[in-house]
């Protein structure tokens, strides 16, 4: 990793401070359809987050249901260049994984913002992650649902740019010192940084945040992400040092991405403190650009721009957070949400359902130009989205069974009949990136795989699997015949009106979904269930309200559910939370699959400890191969654009970021402008299927 020259300039967001814009974390790597909705949801899940977005300086919602910060950690998976640790320590305004940071020490703003964007107005949005209510403001704990947009209140020591894969610029920190041995990193806090209560951000606050997030009082993935950061040491009131268990090129980035909050959060007037995991509607004390103005009983929430926000003049904040107020209205289901938008109740809608985009996002206001539809290109890597087969259930522990379930999904039919041919089939856990495994394993991959050859399927050492196809010369019938053969090999035969095992037990399972997306997702589920019925398998859709649904996911109490892993630009510690054996037993972790594999654990150690880009690439390719050949997920689909419908008068910068979530981009970089000014800003409607 390269260090930018020394500069006491507070500009850097090592990944996506709060409101991530980079990949994921949310529904962004491409449209997900009905299942995509859930992309949003789950993104939210993983992100209690965002260095995971279930993450970019803009999306307080995505990836990972954990709050928006988990995706943030994922985007953090940055690697340092090999020679860095051989040099003496330097203080830096910025660091880059490869080469030099794009922006020089004296940069004024990111290229993808409008530094002259007018400020003002109230942006009204709907449920960003499918939740229909909230019961807390604390996004860092496991239980309950945090208010949408709550990440607007928090910041981190660093933040990243959304037109670089792996760079970091100072936000709360104005200098970064990496020790010559790579075993610690020291951050100097910008003396101008202060919390919403007026207190300066101090090293004691940073240490308190770190210690709290690693404790049992916080959601468990924080302890997993920061496992190799042994402690935070207060050097002086304005300087904090993070010490590492080992020399790991990702750790300085992880430390910089950690959300920071005041140690006074939760302190009562009498001096006593509310336990962190009991904080609900106690107002958070953060340093972010917005404050909570109004909370309507867990249904709606309004944020107001902090008139005393300390970071308004930072280069990493120029042209951002232009709305005076941001309000979220939560609707009971997707139909109510869409009809409310068409009635003018809120300002912008990110559409994840192909059928809705083509058939339902229409009407008088669209015809008159009051509402506009546009597709925006994005270059986010696309994370895996699919039906997760819970390995904690004996039913799914035979790979032949899992292969059969994969063969029963007719993507080509779904794409024609329900998706209007808007999607491509996912064939990797790292689709559309250089991290995707292709061809035969490289020597570096084989070095990781060979020690576990006896435990791995022989196919892992060949080409990555291809997804079943029903377009001629293929057919659903041929795929189902193969599936039936695999099931028979696994001991499942059809008799007495059902597919049964040797004990006579029927092959039955439940597909869990939440009420917020079930209406849109039900036709997809129904088509899949029909194909399963042809094999004698009984699958049922179980719809729960969002709170129950999330609680069941956190407890791994499900058979099958749909999940979209938040995008990552560079794989890192987030992979351990998603696929590590230890995480499989930690409630609320990202390992919904329930995967426990010594081979995968070894690959993850190599991935996290990679010293060079080649080593990281080999480890990620090896991980992709093992996961794909394990058939732990029935892959679904993706798109390379963000579909956004919005009110006339909203505008955005002429230059688009490369890596971003749609919701985060709207919140952090759009603004209100008169129609003519909006057109000049690039707000010219693009024809869509609906208006051709």
SVG drawing of the C-alpha trace seen along z (x, -y; Angstrom):
<svg xmlns="http://www.w3.org/2000/svg" viewBox="-53 -27 66 74">
<polyline fill="none" stroke="black" stroke-width="0.4" points="0.0,0.0 1.2,-3.5 1.1,-6.4 0.3,-9.9 2.7,-12.6 2.3,-14.1 -0.4,-16.7 -2.4,-18.0 -5.5,-17.8 -8.6,-16.1 -9.5,-14.3 -10.0,-10.7 -12.6,-8.2 -11.0,-5.0 -14.0,-3.3 -17.2,-4.5 -17.7,-6.3 -21.3,-6.1 -23.6,-6.3 -21.6,-4.1 -21.5,-4.7 -19.2,-2.1 -20.4,1.2 -22.4,2.5 -24.0,3.0 -27.3,2.6 -29.0,3.2 -26.7,2.2 -24.5,4.5 -27.1,4.7 -30.6,5.1 -32.0,7.9 -35.4,8.7 -38.1,9.7 -35.3,11.6 -33.4,8.6 -35.5,6.9 -34.1,9.1 -30.9,8.1 -31.7,4.9 -32.9,6.6 -30.1,8.9 -27.7,6.3 -29.0,4.5 -28.5,7.6 -24.9,8.0 -24.2,4.6 -24.8,4.0 -22.5,2.7 -20.9,1.4 -16.8,2.5 -19.3,5.6 -23.6,3.2 -25.9,7.5 -21.6,1.3 -18.6,-4.3 -19.3,-7.3 -22.9,-7.0 -25.3,-4.2 -26.5,-4.0 -28.6,-1.1 -27.4,1.8 -25.6,4.8 -26.3,6.4 -29.0,5.9 -26.7,5.1 -27.0,1.3 -25.1,0.3 -21.7,0.6 -21.0,4.2 -20.7,3.5 -18.5,0.7 -16.1,3.2 -16.2,5.3 -15.2,2.4 -12.4,2.2 -10.7,5.4 -7.8,3.4 -4.4,4.8 -1.1,2.9 1.6,3.1 4.3,5.5 7.2,3.0 5.4,0.7 6.4,2.4 10.0,2.4 10.1,-1.4 10.2,-3.7 6.8,-4.9 5.2,-7.8 2.4,-10.2 0.0,-10.3 -3.1,-12.2 -4.1,-9.2 -3.1,-5.6 -3.8,-3.5 -3.7,0.3 -2.0,0.1 0.1,-2.7 -0.7,-6.3 -4.0,-7.7 -5.9,-9.3 -6.4,-12.6 -3.3,-14.7 -2.8,-16.3 -4.4,-19.6 -7.5,-18.2 -10.7,-20.2 -13.4,-17.6 -14.0,-14.2 -14.6,-14.2 -18.1,-12.7 -19.6,-15.4 -20.9,-18.9 -19.1,-21.2 -21.5,-24.0 -24.7,-22.0 -27.3,-24.1 -28.3,-23.2 -31.8,-22.9 -35.1,-21.1 -36.5,-17.9 -35.7,-14.6 -38.5,-12.1 -37.7,-8.4 -39.4,-5.1 -38.2,-1.9 -34.6,-1.5 -34.2,2.1 -37.7,3.6 -38.2,3.1 -41.6,1.8 -40.7,0.3 -37.9,-0.3 -37.4,0.1 -34.1,-1.6 -31.5,-4.2 -28.5,-2.0 -27.3,-0.3 -24.5,1.6 -26.4,4.2 -27.9,7.5 -31.5,7.3 -34.1,5.2 -34.3,3.0 -32.4,-0.3 -34.0,-3.3 -33.2,-3.7 -30.7,-6.4 -29.2,-6.3 -25.7,-6.0 -26.1,-9.7 -25.2,-10.4 -21.8,-8.6 -18.4,-8.8 -15.1,-6.9 -11.5,-7.9 -11.2,-7.4 -13.4,-7.2 -12.9,-6.0 -13.5,-7.5 -16.1,-6.0 -13.9,-6.1 -11.1,-4.0 -11.2,-0.4 -9.0,-0.7 -8.0,-4.1 -8.4,-5.9 -8.6,-9.6 -8.7,-11.3 -12.1,-12.1 -12.0,-12.2 -8.3,-11.6 -6.0,-14.0 -2.8,-11.9 -2.1,-8.2 1.1,-6.6 1.8,-3.0 4.6,-1.4 7.7,-0.1 6.9,3.4 3.3,3.2 2.1,4.2 0.4,0.9 -1.2,-2.2 -1.6,-5.5 -4.3,-8.1 -4.1,-11.7 -7.6,-13.2 -8.5,-16.4 -8.7,-19.0 -11.7,-20.5 -13.7,-17.3 -16.5,-17.4 -19.6,-15.5 -23.2,-16.7 -23.1,-17.8 -20.2,-20.1 -17.5,-17.9 -14.3,-17.4 -13.7,-13.9 -11.0,-12.5 -8.8,-9.4 -10.7,-8.3 -13.9,-8.3 -12.3,-6.3 -11.0,-3.8 -14.4,-3.6 -16.0,-2.9 -13.5,-0.2 -13.7,1.5 -17.5,1.4 -17.8,2.8 -15.5,5.7 -17.5,6.5 -20.4,8.9 -22.7,5.9 -22.3,5.2 -23.3,7.4 -20.9,10.3 -19.5,9.5 -17.6,6.5 -15.6,8.8 -14.9,11.0 -13.9,8.0 -11.6,6.6 -10.3,9.9 -6.7,9.2 -6.7,5.7 -5.6,6.5 -6.2,3.1 -6.6,-0.7 -4.1,-2.8 -4.6,-6.4 -1.3,-8.2 -2.6,-11.6 -6.1,-13.3 -5.8,-13.7 -3.9,-10.5 -5.0,-6.9 -2.8,-3.8 -4.3,-0.5 -2.1,2.6 -2.3,5.7 -2.0,9.4 0.0,9.9 1.3,8.1 -1.8,8.0 -2.1,5.5 -5.9,5.1 -5.8,4.1 -4.9,0.4 -7.9,0.0 -10.2,1.9 -9.1,-0.3 -9.7,-3.4 -13.2,-2.3 -14.5,-1.7 -17.6,-3.9 -16.9,-6.4 -19.3,-7.6 -19.1,-9.6 -18.4,-7.8 -21.3,-10.0 -23.9,-8.2 -26.1,-6.4 -24.9,-8.4 -27.9,-9.5 -28.1,-12.9 -27.2,-11.2 -24.0,-9.9 -25.1,-6.3 -24.9,-4.5 -27.4,-2.5 -25.8,0.7 -24.8,0.5 -27.0,3.4 -29.9,1.8 -29.7,-1.5 -32.8,-2.0 -34.2,-5.4 -31.4,-7.2 -30.2,-9.8 -26.8,-8.8 -24.0,-11.2 -22.0,-11.1 -20.0,-13.4 -22.0,-12.9 -23.7,-15.6 -27.3,-15.0 -29.2,-15.0 -32.5,-13.3 -35.3,-15.9 -38.4,-13.8 -39.3,-10.2 -42.9,-9.0 -43.2,-6.0 -40.9,-3.8 -42.7,-4.4 -41.2,-7.5 -38.1,-9.4 -36.7,-12.8 -33.1,-13.9 -32.0,-17.6 -28.6,-18.8 -26.5,-19.7 -25.9,-23.5 -22.7,-23.1 -21.4,-20.1 -17.7,-20.2 -16.8,-18.6 -18.7,-20.7 -15.5,-22.2 -13.5,-19.0 -12.5,-18.0 -14.1,-14.5 -17.4,-16.2 -17.5,-18.9 -20.7,-18.7 -22.2,-16.1 -25.2,-16.0 -27.1,-18.7 -30.6,-18.2 -31.6,-20.2 -33.8,-17.4 -34.0,-13.7 -37.2,-11.9 -38.0,-8.1 -41.5,-6.9 -42.0,-3.2 -44.7,-1.4 -46.2,2.0 -45.4,3.8 -44.1,3.2 -47.5,2.4 -48.2,-0.3 -44.7,-1.6 -45.1,-1.9 -48.6,-3.4 -47.4,-6.0 -44.6,-7.0 -47.0,-7.3 -49.2,-9.5 -46.2,-11.8 -45.7,-10.9 -41.9,-10.6 -39.2,-11.7 -37.2,-8.8 -37.6,-5.0 -34.9,-2.5 -36.6,0.3 -35.4,3.8 -38.3,5.7 -38.0,6.0 -41.7,6.5 -42.5,3.4 -40.0,1.3 -41.6,2.3 -45.3,2.7 -46.1,1.0 -43.9,-2.1 -46.2,-3.8 -49.1,-6.2 -50.2,-9.8 -47.3,-11.4 -44.8,-9.4 -46.6,-10.4 -46.6,-14.1 -42.9,-14.0 -43.5,-14.8 -42.0,-11.4 -39.0,-10.2 -37.4,-6.7 -33.8,-6.3 -31.2,-3.5 -27.7,-4.5 -24.6,-2.4 -22.5,-1.1 -19.4,0.9 -19.9,2.6 -18.8,6.1 -21.9,8.3 -22.0,10.4 -23.7,13.7 -27.5,13.7 -29.5,16.9 -31.4,19.4 -29.4,20.2 -29.5,23.8 -29.0,24.0 -26.3,26.7 -27.4,26.9 -30.4,28.9 -29.5,32.6 -31.7,32.4 -29.2,30.2 -25.9,31.8 -25.5,34.0 -24.0,32.2 -26.0,34.3 -29.2,33.0 -27.9,29.4 -27.0,30.0 -30.5,31.3 -32.1,28.2 -29.9,26.1 -31.1,28.0 -34.7,27.3 -34.4,23.5 -35.4,22.5 -33.7,19.1 -34.3,18.8 -38.0,19.1 -38.0,16.6 -36.0,14.2 -38.4,14.3 -41.7,14.5 -41.1,12.4 -37.9,10.3 -38.3,9.1 -34.8,10.4 -33.2,7.8 -31.0,10.2 -28.0,12.4 -27.4,15.6 -24.9,15.4 -22.2,18.0 -19.7,16.9 -19.6,15.4 -17.6,12.6 -19.4,12.0 -18.1,9.3 -14.8,8.9 -11.3,10.2 -11.8,12.2 -14.1,14.6 -12.5,18.1 -12.1,19.0 -10.4,21.8 -8.2,24.3 -6.7,23.6 -3.4,21.7 -0.3,23.0 -1.0,20.6 -4.6,21.9 -3.4,25.5 -1.0,24.8 -4.0,23.8 -6.2,26.7 -3.9,29.7 -3.5,30.1 -7.3,30.7 -7.7,32.8 -9.1,35.7 -11.8,33.5 -12.8,31.7 -14.8,32.8 -12.5,33.8 -14.4,31.3 -12.9,28.4 -9.6,29.1 -11.2,28.7 -13.2,25.9 -15.8,23.9 -19.3,25.3 -21.6,23.8 -25.2,23.1 -28.0,25.3 -29.6,23.9 -33.0,24.6 -32.6,22.8 -32.3,25.2 -30.6,27.6 -31.1,27.7 -34.5,28.2 -36.1,28.2 -37.0,31.8 -33.4,32.8 -32.3,30.9 -35.0,32.5 -34.0,36.0 -30.4,35.2 -31.8,34.0 -33.8,37.1 -30.7,39.3 -28.7,37.3 -31.5,37.5 -31.7,41.3 -27.9,41.6 -28.4,39.7 -31.1,42.1 -34.2,40.2 -36.8,42.1 -40.4,41.4 -43.0,43.6 -46.4,43.2 -46.9,39.9 -43.7,38.2 -40.0,38.2 -38.8,40.1 -35.6,41.3 -34.9,44.8 -36.8,44.0 -39.8,43.1 -39.5,39.4 -40.8,37.0 -38.5,34.4 -40.1,31.2 -38.7,27.8 -39.7,24.2 -38.6,21.1 -38.6,18.1 -39.4,14.6 -40.5,11.4 -43.8,9.7 -42.2,6.6 -41.0,8.4 -43.2,11.5 -45.7,9.9 -43.0,9.4 -41.1,12.5 -44.0,14.9 -44.3,15.5 -40.6,16.5 -41.0,18.8 -44.1,20.3 -42.4,21.2 -39.5,22.8 -41.9,24.7 -43.7,26.1 -40.5,27.5 -39.6,29.0 -43.0,30.7 -42.1,32.5 -39.3,34.1 -41.7,35.1 -40.3,32.4 -42.7,30.3 -41.5,26.7 -43.6,24.1 -43.3,20.4 -43.4,19.0 -43.9,15.3 -43.1,13.5 -43.2,9.8 -39.8,8.2 -39.0,8.4 -39.8,12.1 -38.0,12.8 -34.8,11.1 -34.9,12.8 -35.1,16.1 -32.2,15.3 -30.1,14.2 -30.9,17.5 -30.3,19.5 -33.9,20.8 -34.7,21.4 -34.4,24.1 -34.0,21.9 -34.1,18.2 -32.9,15.7 -29.8,13.7 -27.6,11.3 -24.1,10.9 -23.0,7.3 -20.5,6.3 -16.8,6.0 -14.3,4.3 -11.4,6.2 -12.1,9.3 -10.9,9.3 -12.0,10.0 -15.7,9.9 -15.2,13.3 -14.4,14.8 -17.7,13.7 -19.6,15.1 -17.9,18.4 -15.7,19.1 -16.5,22.1 -16.5,20.1 -19.0,17.7 -21.4,20.6 -22.0,20.9 -22.3,17.2 -25.9,15.9 -26.3,13.0 -23.2,13.7 -23.0,13.6 -22.5,17.3 -26.2,18.1 -25.1,21.1 -23.8,22.8 -20.6,23.7 -17.9,25.5 -14.9,26.5 -11.3,26.9 -10.3,26.2 -12.3,23.0 -10.9,21.9 -7.4,22.4 -8.2,20.5 -9.6,17.7 -6.5,17.5 -4.5,17.2 -6.9,14.5 -6.8,12.3 -3.0,12.7 -2.2,12.2 1.0,10.1 0.7,9.5 -2.1,9.0 -1.2,12.4 -1.7,14.1 -5.0,12.4 -6.2,13.3 -5.2,17.0 -6.9,17.2 -10.1,15.6 -10.2,17.8 -9.7,20.9 -12.5,19.8 -14.8,19.2 -14.1,22.7 -14.8,24.4 -18.0,22.5 -19.3,23.0 -18.6,26.8 -20.2,27.1 -23.6,25.9 -24.4,24.2 -26.5,21.6 -28.8,21.8 -27.6,18.8 -30.1,16.2 -29.5,13.2 -28.0,9.7 -28.0,6.5 -25.4,3.9 -27.6,0.8 -29.4,-1.0 -33.0,-1.6 -34.2,-4.9 -37.5,-6.6 -37.6,-10.2 -39.5,-13.5 -38.6,-16.1 -36.4,-18.7 -34.0,-16.3 -30.5,-16.5 -27.2,-14.8 -23.5,-15.4 -22.6,-15.0 -19.9,-12.6 -21.2,-9.4 -19.2,-7.5 -17.9,-4.0 -18.8,-2.1 -21.9,-3.0 -25.3,-2.0 -28.3,-3.9 -29.9,-4.9 -26.6,-6.1 -25.8,-8.1 -29.2,-9.9 -28.9,-10.7 -25.3,-12.0 -24.9,-13.6 -28.2,-14.6 -29.9,-17.9 -33.1,-19.9 -32.9,-22.2 -35.4,-23.9 -36.3,-21.7 -34.0,-23.6 -31.0,-23.4 -31.8,-19.8 -31.6,-19.1 -28.3,-20.9 -27.0,-18.7 -27.5,-15.7 -31.1,-15.0 -32.4,-14.1 -34.8,-11.2 -33.6,-8.1 -36.2,-6.0 -37.2,-2.8 -39.3,0.3 -42.3,-1.5 -42.1,-4.6 -40.9,-3.3"/>
</svg>
